[in-house]
Amino acid sequence: MVLRNTISTLLPMVEEFTKRLERCAVTPLVEVHPGTVHGYAFPGRIVYHQDAAERSWARIFAMFERQISANPPGDAHNPETV
């Protein structure tokens, strides 16, 4: 998961969010990209931040790949494989 940092007072919220995720059945990844604001990952926006966006998208696509590889789609016509 990637969060933005627009005001330093949000950092305690990020820390609390991370602690809560750690208690769940997931392995959290929470990153704060200094110098970014909400929407930084989308080219064409005035707040676009290329370095942070590339890092975030790489992590997101890697997560998708891990999840898809671990849970390949089944045959929609065979309920035993879905």
N, C-alpha and C positions, 0 to 999 in steps of 0.2 A: 504494500500500500504506500502511496506517495501522498504526502500532505504538503500544503503550501505554508509559508511563513511570511505573513504580511506585517505582523506586529509582534515584537518580542514577548509580549504578555501572553501570547498563544502557546508558547513553549510548554508551560505546565499542563495545558490541555493535551498536547501531543504526548507528553510523558504519561499522563493518566490513561489516554487512549491505548498506548503501547502496553502498559501494564494490564489493562483489561483484556487485550487480545492475547497476551501471554497465558492467561488463565483459560483460554478456549482451546479447542482441539485444532488449532492452526499454528503455523509457524509464521509469525508476523514479520513484515519488513516495513518499517516506517522510516521514511527519509524526509529531511527538511532540506530544501535547496535554497541556500541564501541568495537573495537578490531576485527571487521569483514572487509572483502574485498569482492568484487564481486565474486559470486559463493559459498558463505559460507554455503548455505542451502543444498548442495548436498554431501551426504556421499561418501567417496572415493576420494574426491578432497583434495589436500594438504591444502587448505584454509578452509576446513569444520570447522564450529563452532557449536557444538552440541546444546548448550543452545539457541543460537539465532535461529538456524534452527528449533528446536522444537517449539519455540514460534511463528515463522513465519508460519510454516506449520499449526499449530493449528488455527491461525487466518484466514489463507486462506481457510481451510476446513470449518470453521465456517461460513465464508462469502458464500461459495458455498451452504451450507446447508440452510442458510437464503434465498438465491436467489431461490433455487430449491423449497423450501417449499412455497414461495410466488408466484411462477410461475410454478405450476406443468405441466408436459408435457401433451399435449392433444392427441387425437386420430389422428394420421397422415392421416387416411382415411376420417376424417370428418373435412373439412376446418373450421367449426365453432368452433372447440375446439383446434385448433393449435395456 
